[in-house]
Amino acid sequence: MAKDTDFLYVSARIKHLETKLLGRSDIERILDAPGPEEAVKVLSDTEYGSDLAEMENIYEFEKVLDKSMIRTIRTLKESFSNHEFIRFFTMKHDFHNLKVIVKAMISGTENGNLSHLAEIPPEEIKKYVQEETGADIPDELKAAYDRAVEAYELTKDPQQIDFALDQALFDNLEEIVKVSRDSFLQEYLTALSDLTNIKIMMRLKKMDADIRTLDNALVSGGSLSKEFFKEKYFESSQSLIDALDNTPYKQLVEEGISQWESTGSPSLFEKLIDNFLISLARRGLYKPFGSETVIGYLAARENEIKLLRIIMVGKINGISSDMIRERLRDVYV
């Protein structure tokens, strides 16, 4: 179990990096820009400036965001030895790539949108999936691949690949937390898992999926059991809200589900989930050192990049600033 003092050096670097995070006023200035080119000009005055200067066209902004996040990960890895805290945040990108590659293999199509933030080269995953010798991927991805293929072979349903890999991802995140024995990382995973399962249950209810589909889709790591979700699956949304009355999720679930049912869109619910997690992560902002600073900063950077992506995609597609603003999450600082 790592001690707070093990994070002294990396926390000091993070406290400096936190001063460069975008605040609400920065986001508003970018949002108020009349078009994507003008938004890039505003963003050029921030830490993203040097990378933006290398863009050949507006559509390369995704590469800028990826490059910035990769630099963050490299900086943190250079600053302390316990990389499992970083792996907690980067592992999902490897599982995303595995999901894309497996689906492409089954459908006989080209690979879709691969993440550049993964730690395992996609080429190595492709080698393994294509049963080439010498593929260098970790055991957890091999086991996840076998799990996904088995689920697909039993059903011939590509959705089962998503379920199997999502479950494998959360199983691995849970293992990272157990090994770390870090209470804050545990708290963060608990909230992430619970909120993920609430969203899964609501989506499947909207689809009139059967209980077996729910059982296959729920992930581990939360405080709410599978039995809880199975019981609430056949009850009203209000019953779920009432059952969560004494949990930290009460308000966001009540507001998010009510809006979802009235509009048919889960977008507000998803936004409220992100806001809840960034609010939890913000504890790292107020600690001078410790695991909270690392977890908080990584969550903050992911959140900031999500905000910029929402704004830029909206600007490129001619969506009004007011409509984009409705989708924006809270900022960390």
C-alpha positions as CSV (number, residue, x, y, z in Angstrom):
1,M,0.0,0.0,0.0
2,A,1.5,3.3,-1.1
3,K,1.9,6.1,1.5
4,D,1.0,9.7,0.9
5,T,4.7,10.6,1.1
6,D,5.4,8.3,-1.9
7,F,3.6,10.9,-4.0
8,L,5.5,13.9,-2.8
9,Y,7.5,14.5,-6.1
10,V,4.7,13.7,-8.5
11,S,2.2,15.8,-6.5
12,A,4.6,18.8,-6.6
13,R,4.7,18.5,-10.4
14,I,0.9,18.1,-10.6
15,K,0.4,21.2,-8.5
16,H,2.3,23.1,-11.1
17,L,0.4,21.5,-14.0
18,E,-2.9,22.2,-12.3
19,T,-2.3,25.9,-12.9
20,K,-2.4,25.3,-16.6
21,L,-5.7,23.5,-16.6
22,L,-8.5,25.4,-18.4
23,G,-11.0,27.1,-16.0
24,R,-14.6,28.0,-16.7
25,S,-13.7,31.4,-18.1
26,D,-11.3,29.8,-20.6
27,I,-13.9,27.3,-21.7
28,E,-16.5,30.1,-22.2
29,R,-14.1,32.2,-24.3
30,I,-13.5,29.2,-26.6
31,L,-17.2,28.5,-26.7
32,D,-18.1,32.1,-27.6
33,A,-15.8,32.0,-30.6
34,P,-18.0,32.4,-33.8
35,G,-16.5,29.4,-35.6
36,P,-13.9,26.5,-35.3
37,E,-11.0,28.5,-36.7
38,E,-11.7,31.3,-34.2
39,A,-12.0,28.8,-31.4
40,V,-8.6,27.4,-32.3
41,K,-7.1,30.9,-32.1
42,V,-8.4,31.3,-28.6
43,L,-7.1,27.9,-27.6
44,S,-3.7,28.8,-29.1
45,D,-3.1,31.1,-26.1
46,T,-3.2,28.1,-23.8
47,E,-1.0,25.1,-23.2
48,Y,-2.3,23.6,-26.4
49,G,-0.8,26.4,-28.5
50,S,2.4,24.7,-29.6
51,D,0.6,21.6,-30.8
52,L,-2.1,23.6,-32.5
53,A,0.6,25.4,-34.5
54,E,1.5,22.1,-36.2
55,M,-2.1,21.4,-37.4
56,E,-2.5,21.5,-41.1
57,N,-6.3,21.8,-40.9
58,I,-9.1,22.1,-38.4
59,Y,-9.9,18.4,-38.6
60,E,-6.6,17.5,-37.0
61,F,-7.6,18.9,-33.6
62,E,-8.2,15.3,-32.3
63,K,-4.5,14.6,-32.9
64,V,-3.7,17.7,-30.8
65,L,-5.8,16.5,-27.9
66,D,-4.3,13.0,-28.1
67,K,-0.8,14.4,-28.2
68,S,-1.5,16.5,-25.2
69,M,-2.8,13.6,-23.1
70,I,0.0,11.3,-24.2
71,R,2.4,14.0,-22.9
72,T,0.6,14.1,-19.6
73,I,0.8,10.4,-19.2
74,R,4.5,10.4,-20.0
75,T,5.1,13.2,-17.5
76,L,3.4,11.4,-14.7
77,K,5.1,8.1,-15.4
78,E,8.5,9.9,-15.2
79,S,7.5,11.4,-11.9
80,F,6.7,8.3,-9.8
81,S,7.0,4.6,-9.9
82,N,3.5,3.3,-9.1
83,H,2.2,3.3,-12.7
84,E,-0.9,1.3,-11.7
85,F,-2.7,4.5,-10.8
86,I,-2.1,5.7,-14.4
87,R,-3.0,2.3,-15.8
88,F,-6.4,2.6,-14.1
89,F,-7.1,5.4,-16.5
90,T,-5.4,4.2,-19.6
91,M,-6.6,0.6,-19.6
92,K,-10.0,1.5,-21.1
93,H,-8.2,2.6,-24.3
94,D,-6.6,-0.8,-24.8
95,F,-10.0,-2.5,-24.2
96,H,-11.6,-0.1,-26.7
97,N,-9.0,-1.1,-29.3
98,L,-9.5,-4.8,-28.6
99,K,-13.2,-4.3,-29.0
100,V,-12.8,-2.5,-32.4
101,I,-10.3,-5.1,-33.7
102,V,-12.4,-8.1,-32.6
103,K,-15.5,-6.7,-34.2
104,A,-13.6,-5.9,-37.4
105,M,-12.3,-9.5,-37.6
106,I,-15.8,-11.0,-37.1
107,S,-17.5,-8.7,-39.6
108,G,-14.6,-8.9,-42.1
109,T,-14.3,-5.1,-42.3
110,E,-11.5,-2.6,-41.7
111,N,-10.7,-1.6,-38.2
112,G,-12.8,1.4,-37.0
113,N,-11.7,4.3,-34.8
114,L,-8.7,3.1,-32.8
115,S,-7.6,5.0,-29.7
116,H,-4.1,6.6,-29.8
117,L,-4.1,6.8,-26.0
118,A,-3.7,3.0,-25.5
119,E,-0.5,1.7,-24.0
120,I,-0.5,-1.5,-26.0
121,P,0.2,-1.0,-29.7
122,P,-2.9,-1.9,-31.7
123,E,-0.6,-3.7,-34.2
124,E,0.2,-6.2,-31.4
125,I,-3.5,-6.7,-30.6
126,K,-4.1,-7.3,-34.3
127,K,-1.3,-9.9,-34.4
128,Y,-2.8,-11.8,-31.4
129,V,-6.4,-11.7,-32.8
130,Q,-5.1,-13.0,-36.2
131,E,-3.1,-15.7,-34.3
132,E,0.2,-14.5,-35.5
133,T,3.3,-15.6,-33.5
134,G,5.2,-13.2,-31.4
135,A,2.3,-10.9,-30.4
136,D,3.2,-8.9,-27.4
137,I,0.1,-8.2,-25.3
138,P,-0.5,-8.6,-21.6
139,D,-2.3,-11.6,-20.2
140,E,-5.4,-9.6,-19.2
141,L,-6.0,-8.7,-22.8
142,K,-5.6,-12.3,-23.9
143,A,-8.1,-13.5,-21.3
144,A,-10.5,-10.7,-22.3
145,Y,-10.2,-11.7,-25.9
146,D,-11.0,-15.3,-25.2
147,R,-13.9,-14.2,-23.0
148,A,-15.3,-12.0,-25.8
149,V,-14.9,-14.7,-28.5
150,E,-16.6,-17.3,-26.4
151,A,-19.5,-15.0,-25.7
152,Y,-19.9,-14.2,-29.4
153,E,-19.7,-17.9,-30.4
154,L,-22.5,-18.8,-28.0
155,T,-24.9,-16.2,-29.3
156,K,-23.6,-14.8,-32.7
157,D,-24.6,-11.5,-31.2
158,P,-21.9,-8.7,-31.6
159,Q,-23.3,-6.9,-28.6
160,Q,-22.0,-9.7,-26.4
161,I,-18.5,-8.7,-27.4
162,D,-19.1,-5.3,-25.8
163,F,-20.6,-6.8,-22.7
164,A,-17.8,-9.3,-22.3
165,L,-15.0,-6.8,-22.8
166,D,-16.6,-4.2,-20.6
167,Q,-17.0,-6.7,-17.8
168,A,-13.3,-7.8,-18.3
169,L,-12.2,-4.2,-18.1
170,F,-14.0,-3.5,-14.8
171,D,-12.7,-6.8,-13.4
172,N,-9.2,-5.6,-14.2
173,L,-9.8,-2.2,-12.7
174,E,-11.1,-3.9,-9.6
175,E,-7.9,-5.9,-9.4
176,I,-5.8,-2.7,-9.7
177,V,-7.7,-1.2,-6.8
178,K,-7.3,-4.4,-4.7
179,V,-3.5,-4.5,-5.3
180,S,-3.1,-0.7,-4.6
181,R,-5.2,-0.9,-1.4
182,D,-5.9,2.8,-1.9
183,S,-9.1,4.0,-0.4
184,F,-9.6,6.9,-2.7
185,L,-9.1,4.8,-5.8
186,Q,-11.6,2.3,-4.4
187,E,-14.1,5.1,-3.8
188,Y,-13.7,6.4,-7.4
189,L,-14.1,2.9,-8.8
190,T,-17.2,2.2,-6.7
191,A,-18.9,5.4,-8.0
192,L,-17.8,4.7,-11.6
193,S,-19.1,1.1,-11.5
194,D,-22.4,1.9,-9.7
195,L,-23.2,4.7,-12.1
196,T,-22.2,2.6,-15.1
197,N,-24.6,-0.1,-14.0
198,I,-27.4,2.3,-13.4
199,K,-26.9,3.6,-16.9
200,I,-26.7,0.1,-18.3
201,M,-30.0,-1.0,-16.6
202,M,-31.8,2.1,-17.8
203,R,-30.7,1.6,-21.4
204,L,-31.7,-2.0,-21.4
205,K,-35.1,-1.2,-19.9
206,K,-35.6,1.2,-22.7
207,M,-34.8,-1.6,-25.2
208,D,-37.1,-4.1,-23.4
209,A,-34.1,-6.4,-23.2
210,D,-34.5,-9.6,-21.1
211,I,-33.0,-10.2,-17.7
212,R,-30.2,-12.4,-19.1
213,T,-29.0,-9.5,-21.2
214,L,-28.9,-7.4,-18.0
215,D,-26.9,-10.1,-16.2
216,N,-24.4,-10.2,-19.1
217,A,-24.0,-6.5,-19.2
218,L,-23.5,-5.5,-15.5
219,V,-20.0,-4.8,-14.4
220,S,-18.1,-5.4,-11.2
221,G,-16.6,-3.0,-8.6
222,G,-19.6,-1.2,-7.3
223,S,-21.4,-1.1,-4.0
224,L,-24.8,-2.0,-5.6
225,S,-25.1,-5.7,-6.2
226,K,-26.3,-7.5,-9.4
227,E,-29.3,-8.7,-7.4
228,F,-30.2,-5.1,-6.7
229,F,-30.3,-4.3,-10.4
230,K,-32.2,-7.5,-11.3
231,E,-34.8,-6.7,-8.7
232,K,-35.2,-3.1,-9.8
233,Y,-35.2,-4.0,-13.5
234,F,-38.9,-5.0,-13.5
235,E,-40.0,-2.1,-11.3
236,S,-40.6,1.6,-12.1
237,S,-37.9,4.2,-12.5
238,Q,-39.3,5.9,-9.4
239,S,-38.7,2.7,-7.4
240,L,-35.1,2.9,-8.5
241,I,-34.9,6.5,-7.4
242,D,-36.4,5.7,-4.0
243,A,-34.1,2.8,-3.5
244,L,-31.1,5.1,-4.0
245,D,-32.4,7.7,-1.5
246,N,-29.6,7.1,1.0
247,T,-26.8,7.0,-1.6
248,P,-24.7,9.8,-3.0
249,Y,-26.4,9.2,-6.4
250,K,-29.9,10.2,-5.4
251,Q,-30.0,13.7,-6.9
252,L,-28.3,12.9,-10.2
253,V,-30.4,9.8,-10.8
254,E,-33.6,11.6,-10.0
255,E,-32.8,14.5,-12.3
256,G,-31.1,12.5,-15.0
257,I,-33.7,9.8,-15.3
258,S,-36.6,12.2,-15.2
259,Q,-35.1,14.1,-18.1
260,W,-34.3,10.9,-19.9
261,E,-37.9,9.7,-19.7
262,S,-39.4,13.1,-20.7
263,T,-37.1,13.6,-23.7
264,G,-36.0,10.1,-24.7
265,S,-32.4,11.2,-24.5
266,P,-29.8,10.1,-21.9
267,S,-27.5,13.0,-22.6
268,L,-28.3,14.9,-19.4
269,F,-27.9,11.8,-17.3
270,E,-24.5,11.1,-18.9
271,K,-23.5,14.7,-18.2
272,L,-24.5,14.4,-14.6
273,I,-22.5,11.2,-14.2
274,D,-19.4,12.9,-15.5
275,N,-20.0,15.9,-13.2
276,F,-20.4,13.6,-10.2
277,L,-17.1,11.9,-11.0
278,I,-15.2,15.1,-11.6
279,S,-16.6,16.5,-8.3
280,L,-15.3,13.4,-6.6
281,A,-12.0,13.6,-8.3
282,R,-11.7,17.3,-7.3
283,R,-10.6,16.2,-3.8
284,G,-7.1,16.0,-5.3
285,L,-7.2,19.7,-6.0
286,Y,-7.3,20.4,-2.2
287,K,-4.7,17.9,-1.1
288,P,-1.0,18.9,-1.1
289,F,0.2,15.4,-1.9
290,G,-1.1,11.8,-2.1
291,S,-2.9,9.5,-4.5
292,E,-5.8,11.9,-4.7
293,T,-3.6,14.4,-6.6
294,V,-2.7,11.8,-9.2
295,I,-6.2,10.5,-9.6
296,G,-7.7,13.9,-9.6
297,Y,-5.3,15.3,-12.2
298,L,-5.8,12.4,-14.6
299,A,-9.6,12.7,-14.3
300,A,-9.2,16.5,-14.8
301,R,-7.2,16.1,-18.0
302,E,-9.7,13.5,-19.4
303,N,-12.5,15.8,-18.6
304,E,-10.8,18.8,-20.1
305,I,-10.2,17.0,-23.4
306,K,-13.8,15.8,-23.5
307,L,-14.9,19.4,-23.1
308,L,-12.7,20.6,-25.9
309,R,-13.9,17.8,-28.1
310,I,-17.5,18.6,-27.5
311,I,-16.9,22.3,-28.3
312,M,-14.8,21.7,-31.4
313,V,-17.1,19.0,-32.9
314,G,-20.0,21.3,-32.3
315,K,-18.3,24.3,-33.9
316,I,-17.3,22.3,-37.0
317,N,-20.8,21.1,-37.4
318,G,-22.3,24.5,-37.0
319,I,-24.1,23.9,-33.7
320,S,-25.0,27.0,-31.7
321,S,-23.0,27.9,-28.7
322,D,-26.1,27.6,-26.5
323,M,-26.7,24.1,-27.6
324,I,-23.0,23.1,-27.1
325,R,-23.1,24.7,-23.6
326,E,-25.9,22.4,-22.6
327,R,-23.6,19.4,-23.2
328,L,-20.6,20.8,-21.4
329,R,-19.4,19.2,-18.2
330,D,-18.1,21.0,-15.1
331,V,-14.4,22.0,-15.1
332,Y,-12.0,20.7,-12.5
333,V,-10.5,24.0,-11.4
